[in-house]
Amino acid sequence: MKKTPSRKAWSGRFGKETDQLMERFNASIGFDRKLYRADVQGSIAQARALRRAGILSKAECDRIVRGLRQVEAEIAAGKLPLTDDLEDIHMAVERRLTEIVGPAGGKLHTGRSRNDQVALDERLYLREAIDRIVSLIERVQGTLVDVAGAHLEAVMPGYTHLQQAQPILFSHYVMSLFYALERDKGRFRDARRRADRMPLGSGALAGTAFPIDREGLRRDLGFAGLTENSLDAVSDRDHLLESLAAAAILMAHLSRYCEDLIIWSSSEFGFVEVDDAFATGSSMMPQKKNPDALELIRGKTGRVYGNLVALLTVMKGIPLTYAKDMQEDKEPLFDTVETLERVLEVFARVWETLQVREDRMRAAIQGMTLATDLADYLVRKGMPFRECHHVVGGLVREAVARGEDLRDVPFEAFRERSALFGRDVYEVLTPERSIALRDAPGGTSRQSVRAQIAKGKRLLRKIR
């Protein structure tokens, strides 16, 4: 007996059922189900727009809206099987809606394509995801402000090339992350602003042929504006790429600071200790306490980078407007959002529970970190900086050869190098003096760091 073709939304053109292998290969329902709330929200707005256009009666529109809300509740409760034969979340919602409300459900797609439908759903999903991510970043920032304020007096070595460079305040280091995260928030907000355009009404590519009030749809869905060109609207994924790029840069920041904390938590440094709740042990070595929370964040950075590169690669050669390749935009997006949310929650908790060992930080400062202060001392006496650099470099070389640091250099040795050295030279050879002198805005002095903390608090209050 001849098989009846499947009743897919597009099956009228086809004389065969889809091969089961192709059905599994083609289906995105396994991951785009995450868009179900956005799809229902957009479909309710579409129904109301069709009502305003006279395509649906009031009774039909009301039945469809009630039916869509029932579909949403069924999916949320796990009562609606989302199988591969449904292809995607859009078809799953439409098919179940038609089962509930009858033929009126088939009118909902009038003037709409899955192309503008998915563009809408992704923008709705992305707006909410960015709002959640920004809120989590602000939680981390709030924690950092608290940590910086609690350790305002802690002095530590600052590093370049992983070599001790100059003394800094630990709170200055902490606030450097705060302001890096402030830029990250800006990037996400920029991406959200550009995503905040309503694409529905673009149809498959050429726009809708029905008198759909796109401005009314925009208001109903809370978008800031409309997409300007239907071809661009259905083919554009810039907002996803921007968001993934912002995520990659954010992860780069977190990874670098994780690297510092990992190094500083080693027994060789001992500057910090990760709380037991965010560390793990070894299956063989009883003494081990591993900062695995930080290492996993560092490792997941590569995952987020990969998602950005994957989507860039998908989009690089697609002719306008839509092609099935673009189905591959969703998994990188969903995975990145979920990864960021988990990472930011864990990162915040690590900082909230971090043990800071101020004594170990202070004791680790080597006298050679004050070499720049010694050169600056000579500058203030009138010597050109390049000559100062050479003089102090010679003092450092001799001190290293004798196994001393600059604080141990005899006064006579200073005088041999320059008659500008007075006995007040030893006053500049302390970490506290070095830090206090760097009081320009953004510097590491207590006054400057207090200002950074105060501004950080104002930024957070303004946002909240």
Backbone hydrogen bonds, N-H to C=O, Kabsch-Sander energy under -0.5 kcal/mol:
donor,donor_aa,acceptor,acceptor_aa,energy
8,K,6,S,-1.1
11,S,8,K,-1.9
13,R,10,W,-1.0
14,F,11,S,-1.5
23,E,19,D,-2.9
24,R,20,Q,-2.2
25,F,21,L,-2.3
26,N,22,M,-3.0
27,A,23,E,-1.5
28,S,87,E,-2.9
29,I,87,E,-1.6
31,F,28,S,-1.9
32,D,28,S,-3.3
33,R,29,I,-0.7
34,K,31,F,-1.4
35,L,32,D,-2.2
36,Y,33,R,-2.0
39,D,35,L,-2.9
40,V,36,Y,-2.4
41,Q,37,R,-2.6
42,G,38,A,-2.7
43,S,39,D,-2.1
44,I,40,V,-2.4
45,A,41,Q,-1.8
46,Q,42,G,-2.2
47,A,43,S,-2.5
48,R,44,I,-2.0
49,A,45,A,-2.1
50,L,46,Q,-2.4
51,R,47,A,-1.9
52,R,48,R,-2.2
53,A,49,A,-1.6
54,G,51,R,-1.4
55,I,50,L,-2.4
56,L,50,L,-1.3
61,C,57,S,-2.8
62,D,58,K,-2.6
63,R,59,A,-2.3
64,I,60,E,-2.7
65,V,61,C,-2.6
66,R,62,D,-2.4
67,G,63,R,-2.7
68,L,64,I,-2.9
69,R,65,V,-2.0
70,Q,66,R,-1.7
71,V,67,G,-2.5
72,E,68,L,-2.6
73,A,69,R,-2.0
74,E,70,Q,-2.4
75,I,71,V,-2.5
76,A,72,E,-2.5
77,A,73,A,-1.9
78,G,75,I,-1.3
79,K,74,E,-2.8
80,L,74,E,-0.8
83,T,81,P,-0.8
86,L,83,T,-2.0
87,E,84,D,-2.0
88,D,86,L,-2.5
92,A,88,D,-2.1
93,V,89,I,-2.3
94,E,90,H,-2.2
95,R,91,M,-2.8
96,R,92,A,-2.1
97,L,93,V,-2.5
98,T,94,E,-2.3
99,E,95,R,-1.8
100,I,96,R,-1.6
101,V,97,L,-3.0
102,G,98,T,-2.0
104,A,101,V,-0.6
105,G,102,G,-2.3
106,G,103,P,-1.6
107,K,104,A,-1.5
108,L,105,G,-0.9
110,T,107,K,-2.0
112,R,109,H,-2.2
117,Q,113,S,-2.1
118,V,114,R,-2.6
119,A,115,N,-1.4
120,L,116,D,-1.9
121,D,117,Q,-2.6
122,E,118,V,-2.6
123,R,119,A,-1.5
124,L,120,L,-2.6
125,Y,121,D,-2.8
126,L,122,E,-2.8
127,R,123,R,-2.3
128,E,124,L,-1.6
129,A,125,Y,-2.5
130,I,126,L,-2.9
131,D,127,R,-1.9
132,R,128,E,-2.1
133,I,129,A,-2.5
134,V,130,I,-2.9
135,S,131,D,-1.9
136,L,132,R,-2.1
137,I,133,I,-2.5
138,E,134,V,-2.3
139,R,135,S,-1.5
140,V,136,L,-2.0
141,Q,137,I,-2.6
142,G,138,E,-2.5
143,T,139,R,-2.0
144,L,140,V,-2.5
145,V,141,Q,-2.3
146,D,142,G,-1.8
147,V,143,T,-2.6
148,A,144,L,-2.8
149,G,145,V,-2.3
150,A,146,D,-1.9
151,H,147,V,-1.1
151,H,148,A,-0.5
152,L,149,G,-0.8
154,A,151,H,-1.2
156,M,168,I,-2.9
158,G,166,Q,-2.9
160,T,163,Q,-2.0
163,Q,160,T,-2.4
165,A,158,G,-3.4
166,Q,158,G,-0.6
168,I,156,M,-2.9
170,F,154,A,-2.4
171,S,151,H,-0.6
173,Y,169,L,-1.6
174,V,170,F,-2.4
175,M,171,S,-2.3
176,S,172,H,-1.2
176,S,173,Y,-0.5
177,L,173,Y,-1.0
177,L,174,V,-0.7
178,F,174,V,-1.3
179,Y,175,M,-2.0
180,A,176,S,-1.4
181,L,177,L,-2.5
182,E,178,F,-1.5
183,R,179,Y,-1.5
184,D,180,A,-1.8
185,K,181,L,-2.5
186,G,182,E,-1.7
187,R,183,R,-2.1
188,F,184,D,-2.2
189,R,185,K,-2.7
190,D,186,G,-2.3
191,A,187,R,-2.2
192,R,188,F,-2.5
193,R,189,R,-2.5
194,R,190,D,-2.0
195,A,191,A,-1.7
196,D,192,R,-1.0
197,R,195,A,-2.1
198,M,225,G,-2.8
202,S,199,P,-1.3
207,G,202,S,-2.6
208,T,201,G,-1.7
212,I,210,F,-3.0
214,R,212,I,-1.4
217,L,213,D,-2.1
218,R,214,R,-2.6
219,R,215,E,-2.2
220,D,216,G,-2.6
221,L,217,L,-2.2
222,G,218,R,-0.8
222,G,219,R,-0.8
223,F,218,R,-2.1
224,A,196,D,-0.8
225,G,196,D,-1.0
227,T,198,M,-1.9
233,A,229,N,-2.6
234,V,230,S,-1.7
235,S,231,L,-1.1
236,D,232,D,-2.1
241,L,237,R,-2.3
242,E,238,D,-3.4
243,S,239,H,-1.7
244,L,240,L,-2.6
245,A,241,L,-2.5
246,A,242,E,-2.7
247,A,243,S,-2.3
248,A,244,L,-2.3
249,I,245,A,-2.3
250,L,246,A,-2.4
251,M,247,A,-2.6
252,A,248,A,-2.0
253,H,249,I,-2.1
254,L,250,L,-2.5
255,S,251,M,-2.8
256,R,252,A,-2.0
257,Y,253,H,-2.0
258,C,254,L,-2.5
259,E,255,S,-2.3
260,D,256,R,-1.9
261,L,257,Y,-2.3
262,I,258,C,-2.8
263,I,259,E,-2.4
264,W,260,D,-3.2
265,S,261,L,-1.4
266,S,263,I,-1.5
269,F,266,S,-0.7
270,G,266,S,-2.4
271,F,264,W,-1.5
272,V,264,W,-1.3
273,E,355,Q,-2.2
278,F,275,D,-2.1
279,A,276,D,-1.4
280,T,290,N,-2.0
282,S,285,M,-0.7
288,K,285,M,-1.5
290,N,280,T,-3.5
292,D,290,N,-2.2
293,A,278,F,-1.2
294,L,291,P,-0.6
295,E,291,P,-1.9
296,L,292,D,-2.8
297,I,293,A,-1.7
298,R,294,L,-2.3
299,G,295,E,-2.4
300,K,296,L,-2.7
301,T,297,I,-0.9
301,T,298,R,-0.5
302,G,298,R,-0.5
302,G,299,G,-1.0
303,R,299,G,-0.7
304,V,300,K,-2.0
305,Y,301,T,-2.5
306,G,302,G,-2.4
307,N,303,R,-1.7
308,L,304,V,-1.8
309,V,305,Y,-2.4
310,A,306,G,-2.6
311,L,307,N,-2.1
312,L,308,L,-2.5
313,T,309,V,-2.3
314,V,310,A,-2.2
315,M,311,L,-2.3
316,K,312,L,-1.0
317,G,314,V,-0.5
318,I,315,M,-0.8
326,M,323,A,-2.1
327,Q,324,K,-2.4
328,E,325,D,-2.4
329,D,326,M,-1.6
330,K,327,Q,-1.1
333,L,329,D,-1.1
334,F,330,K,-3.2
335,D,331,E,-2.6
336,T,332,P,-2.0
337,V,333,L,-2.5
338,E,334,F,-2.5
339,T,335,D,-2.5
340,L,336,T,-2.9
341,E,337,V,-2.3
342,R,338,E,-2.0
343,V,339,T,-2.8
344,L,340,L,-2.9
345,E,341,E,-1.7
346,V,342,R,-2.4
347,F,343,V,-3.1
348,A,344,L,-2.2
349,R,345,E,-1.8
350,V,346,V,-2.5
351,W,347,F,-2.0
352,E,348,A,-2.3
353,T,349,R,-1.7
354,L,350,V,-0.7
354,L,351,W,-0.6
355,Q,273,E,-2.5
356,V,354,L,-0.6
357,R,271,F,-3.2
357,R,355,Q,-0.5
358,E,356,V,-1.1
361,M,357,R,-1.8
362,R,358,E,-2.5
363,A,359,D,-2.4
364,A,360,R,-1.2
365,I,361,M,-0.5
365,I,362,R,-1.1
369,T,366,Q,-1.8
370,L,367,G,-2.0
371,A,368,M,-1.8
374,L,370,L,-1.8
375,A,371,A,-2.1
376,D,372,T,-2.7
377,Y,373,D,-1.9
378,L,374,L,-1.5
379,V,375,A,-2.0
380,R,376,D,-2.3
381,K,377,Y,-0.7
381,K,378,L,-0.5
382,G,379,V,-1.8
383,M,378,L,-2.1
388,C,384,P,-2.4
389,H,385,F,-3.0
390,H,386,R,-1.7
391,V,387,E,-2.5
392,V,388,C,-2.9
393,G,389,H,-2.2
394,G,390,H,-1.8
395,L,391,V,-1.8
396,V,392,V,-2.7
397,R,393,G,-2.4
398,E,394,G,-2.3
399,A,395,L,-2.5
400,V,396,V,-2.7
401,A,397,R,-2.0
402,R,398,E,-1.6
403,G,399,A,-0.6
403,G,400,V,-1.0
404,E,399,A,-3.1
408,D,405,D,-2.2
409,V,406,L,-0.9
413,A,410,P,-0.7
414,F,410,P,-1.4
415,R,411,F,-2.3
416,E,412,E,-1.9
417,R,413,A,-1.1
417,R,414,F,-0.7
418,S,414,F,-1.9
421,F,418,S,-1.2
425,V,422,G,-2.0
426,Y,423,R,-1.0
427,E,424,D,-1.4
428,V,424,D,-0.6
428,V,425,V,-1.1
429,L,426,Y,-0.6
430,T,428,V,-1.1
434,S,430,T,-2.2
435,I,431,P,-2.6
436,A,432,E,-2.6
437,L,433,R,-1.9
438,R,434,S,-0.6
438,R,435,I,-1.1
439,D,437,L,-1.6
443,G,440,A,-2.8
445,S,438,R,-2.1
449,V,445,S,-2.8
450,R,446,R,-2.8
451,A,447,Q,-1.7
452,Q,448,S,-2.1
453,I,449,V,-2.7
454,A,450,R,-2.7
455,K,451,A,-2.5
456,G,452,Q,-2.3
457,K,453,I,-2.5
458,R,454,A,-2.0
459,L,455,K,-2.6
460,L,456,G,-2.1
461,R,457,K,-2.4
462,K,458,R,-2.6
463,I,459,L,-1.9
464,R,460,L,-2.3
